[in-house]
Amino acid sequence: MAGTAAPPALPPWGNALAGATGAVLANAIVYPLDIVKTRLQVQVKRKETDHKPLTTNDAHYTSSLDAIKKIFEDEGITGLYSGINGSLLGVTSTNFAYFYWYSTVRSLYLSSQTVPRSPGTAMELSMGAVAGAIAQVFTIPVSVITTRQQTQPKGDKKGLLDTGREVVHSDDGWTGLWRGLKASLVLVVNPAITYGAYQRLRELLFPGKANLRPWESFLLGAMSKALATMATQPLIVAKVGLQSRPPPARQGRPFRNFIEVMRYIVEHEGSLALFKGLAPQVTKGILVQGLLMMTKERMEILFIVLFAYLRRVRDSKLQQMANAAAVRAKEVMPLVAK
């Protein structure tokens, strides 16, 4: 609407803090689904000819509800929150880095335009991919440790640091902390698709609307994440397989790359198994993305108000300092004149 002032833009670190806050809250709420989808993705159905178990856990889960039931019966309520500290640390660092670089790259792109206009879908996807790649390089070690914690069998549970040491002392050494980096770099298309789709859907469904209602943000986040998850599920399954302990049937030999993980899964379960864990993955993704974007929108408004208040306080203090300096100058002037 003409005459309506646009809300002041947040700096990149403000967007990053808002995004990281929303991500932590959203992931903490639905964390049991994260455990379930990881356990489903690492298990491989056992054939009669297999002499050793194909998964790191003795239990075999037939569905998400079956997994929740068996984990609760075997490990108690704490089993559904195994590795949550590392997970939330990873969520915080990954989302802070992603939103920071996404805001930075987007601001640079918009400032380079002679005629201001919203970036197209291809450019949104490209900016999301660049931001995601930078974020993954710095944050993937936490993801590796968290995946290991989530798939540790009962009686072999370790803390964040001990699990990290276990990875470092394996055959891979320090490089083990970056296992699955190539798959993760390929998977930057997931947040790229998510946030690219979010921006485009926002322009289509709510054109010209500066601030969205909570349910509108949730709807856009859920729709965009569902599209991205279904498109990248085989890579997600392969990445989890790379980062978890190798199945006992492989006699301690870790997978070399995500292509080898895919071949192993297809050989033992068929091609449809590349989409195993899709239900909890999509459910978790929809809930997390919806809650994240809903919370992020609210946090951005909160930070804009906070920054405006801090600017007023700063300007008021500067004015007071200027006035005090002027008074002192007037007091000194007669002495100089004498």
Solvent accessible surface area in square Angstrom, and as a share of the most:
residue,aa,sasa,rsa
1,M,206,0.92
2,A,100,0.78
3,G,89,0.86
4,T,91,0.53
5,A,92,0.71
6,A,88,0.68
7,P,62,0.39
8,P,68,0.43
9,A,100,0.77
10,L,20,0.10
11,P,47,0.29
12,P,41,0.26
13,W,121,0.43
14,G,0,0.00
15,N,26,0.13
16,A,0,0.00
17,L,68,0.34
18,A,0,0.00
19,G,0,0.00
20,A,4,0.03
21,T,41,0.24
22,G,0,0.00
23,A,0,0.00
24,V,41,0.23
25,L,91,0.45
26,A,1,0.00
27,N,15,0.08
28,A,37,0.29
29,I,116,0.59
30,V,11,0.06
31,Y,3,0.01
32,P,27,0.17
33,L,34,0.17
34,D,15,0.08
35,I,0,0.00
36,V,0,0.00
37,K,20,0.08
38,T,3,0.02
39,R,2,0.01
40,L,15,0.08
41,Q,3,0.01
42,V,18,0.10
43,Q,16,0.07
44,V,8,0.05
45,K,123,0.52
46,R,133,0.48
47,K,93,0.39
48,E,181,0.81
49,T,105,0.61
50,D,30,0.16
51,H,169,0.76
52,K,94,0.40
53,P,52,0.32
54,L,4,0.02
55,T,15,0.09
56,T,23,0.14
57,N,14,0.07
58,D,148,0.77
59,A,39,0.30
60,H,68,0.31
61,Y,10,0.04
62,T,109,0.63
63,S,52,0.34
64,S,28,0.18
65,L,143,0.71
66,D,29,0.15
67,A,0,0.00
68,I,55,0.28
69,K,122,0.52
70,K,68,0.29
71,I,1,0.00
72,F,107,0.45
73,E,118,0.53
74,D,75,0.39
75,E,30,0.13
76,G,28,0.27
77,I,99,0.50
78,T,102,0.59
79,G,3,0.03
80,L,11,0.06
81,Y,82,0.31
82,S,17,0.11
83,G,13,0.13
84,I,39,0.20
85,N,118,0.61
86,G,0,0.00
87,S,12,0.07
88,L,39,0.19
89,L,92,0.46
90,G,9,0.09
91,V,23,0.13
92,T,53,0.31
93,S,37,0.24
94,T,37,0.22
95,N,24,0.12
96,F,76,0.32
97,A,17,0.13
98,Y,10,0.04
99,F,7,0.03
100,Y,74,0.28
101,W,88,0.31
102,Y,18,0.07
103,S,15,0.09
104,T,30,0.18
105,V,33,0.19
106,R,49,0.18
107,S,60,0.39
108,L,116,0.58
109,Y,45,0.17
110,L,66,0.33
111,S,89,0.58
112,S,77,0.50
113,Q,37,0.17
114,T,134,0.78
115,V,98,0.56
116,P,118,0.74
117,R,146,0.53
118,S,68,0.44
119,P,1,0.00
120,G,37,0.35
121,T,62,0.36
122,A,78,0.61
123,M,70,0.31
124,E,1,0.00
125,L,61,0.30
126,S,56,0.36
127,M,5,0.02
128,G,0,0.00
129,A,29,0.23
130,V,73,0.42
131,A,0,0.00
132,G,4,0.04
133,A,30,0.23
134,I,50,0.25
135,A,1,0.00
136,Q,34,0.15
137,V,64,0.37
138,F,151,0.63
139,T,9,0.05
140,I,1,0.00
141,P,20,0.13
142,V,28,0.16
143,S,36,0.23
144,V,0,0.00
145,I,21,0.11
146,T,12,0.07
147,T,13,0.07
148,R,18,0.07
149,Q,13,0.06
150,Q,6,0.02
151,T,0,0.00
152,Q,1,0.01
153,P,35,0.22
154,K,127,0.54
155,G,78,0.75
156,D,46,0.24
157,K,80,0.34
158,K,70,0.29
159,G,40,0.38
160,L,51,0.25
161,L,128,0.64
162,D,69,0.36
163,T,0,0.00
164,G,9,0.09
165,R,128,0.47
166,E,46,0.21
167,V,0,0.00
168,V,24,0.14
169,H,147,0.66
170,S,47,0.30
171,D,135,0.70
172,D,45,0.23
173,G,22,0.21
174,W,178,0.63
175,T,98,0.57
176,G,0,0.00
177,L,17,0.08
178,W,102,0.36
179,R,29,0.11
180,G,10,0.10
181,L,45,0.22
182,K,152,0.64
183,A,0,0.00
184,S,1,0.01
185,L,64,0.32
186,V,65,0.37
187,L,17,0.08
188,V,12,0.07
189,V,61,0.35
190,N,11,0.05
191,P,36,0.23
192,A,3,0.02
193,I,47,0.24
194,T,1,0.01
195,Y,18,0.07
196,G,1,0.01
197,A,18,0.14
198,Y,2,0.01
199,Q,38,0.17
200,R,75,0.27
201,L,30,0.15
202,R,45,0.16
203,E,60,0.27
204,L,133,0.66
205,L,86,0.43
206,F,31,0.13
207,P,97,0.61
208,G,89,0.86
209,K,70,0.30
210,A,57,0.44
211,N,77,0.40
212,L,2,0.01
213,R,136,0.50
214,P,58,0.36
215,W,142,0.50
216,E,5,0.02
217,S,0,0.00
218,F,64,0.27
219,L,71,0.35
220,L,0,0.00
221,G,0,0.00
222,A,12,0.10
223,M,73,0.33
224,S,0,0.00
225,K,39,0.16
226,A,17,0.13
227,L,96,0.48
228,A,0,0.00
229,T,1,0.00
230,M,99,0.44
231,A,70,0.54
232,T,6,0.03
233,Q,0,0.00
234,P,27,0.17
235,L,29,0.15
236,I,19,0.10
237,V,0,0.00
238,A,0,0.00
239,K,34,0.14
240,V,11,0.06
241,G,11,0.11
242,L,9,0.05
243,Q,2,0.01
244,S,7,0.05
245,R,53,0.19
246,P,29,0.18
247,P,10,0.06
248,P,51,0.32
249,A,34,0.27
250,R,17,0.06
251,Q,134,0.60
252,G,49,0.47
253,R,132,0.48
254,P,46,0.29
255,F,9,0.04
256,R,189,0.69
257,N,64,0.33
258,F,35,0.14
259,I,77,0.39
260,E,29,0.13
261,V,3,0.02
262,M,36,0.16
263,R,170,0.62
264,Y,23,0.09
265,I,6,0.03
266,V,62,0.35
267,E,121,0.54
268,H,31,0.14
269,E,44,0.20
270,G,28,0.27
271,S,70,0.45
272,L,153,0.76
273,A,12,0.09
274,L,25,0.13
275,F,82,0.34
276,K,32,0.13
277,G,11,0.11
278,L,51,0.26
279,A,70,0.55
280,P,5,0.03
281,Q,18,0.08
282,V,27,0.16
283,T,62,0.36
284,K,31,0.13
285,G,6,0.06
286,I,50,0.25
287,L,61,0.31
288,V,15,0.09
289,Q,8,0.04
290,G,0,0.00
291,L,34,0.17
292,L,5,0.02
293,M,10,0.04
294,M,48,0.21
295,T,25,0.15
296,K,20,0.08
297,E,13,0.06
298,R,89,0.32
299,M,35,0.16
300,E,31,0.14
301,I,57,0.29
302,L,99,0.49
303,F,19,0.08
304,I,34,0.17
305,V,91,0.52
306,L,76,0.38
307,F,25,0.10
308,A,27,0.21
309,Y,116,0.44
310,L,88,0.44
311,R,101,0.37
312,R,150,0.55
313,V,48,0.28
314,R,134,0.49
315,D,74,0.38
316,S,52,0.33
317,K,120,0.51
318,L,99,0.49
319,Q,102,0.46
320,Q,117,0.52
321,M,128,0.57
322,A,55,0.43
323,N,76,0.39
324,A,42,0.32
325,A,47,0.36
326,A,50,0.38
327,V,83,0.48
328,R,143,0.52
329,A,54,0.42
330,K,149,0.63
331,E,112,0.50
332,V,78,0.45
333,M,124,0.56
334,P,70,0.44
335,L,125,0.62
336,V,109,0.62
337,A,90,0.70
338,K,195,0.83
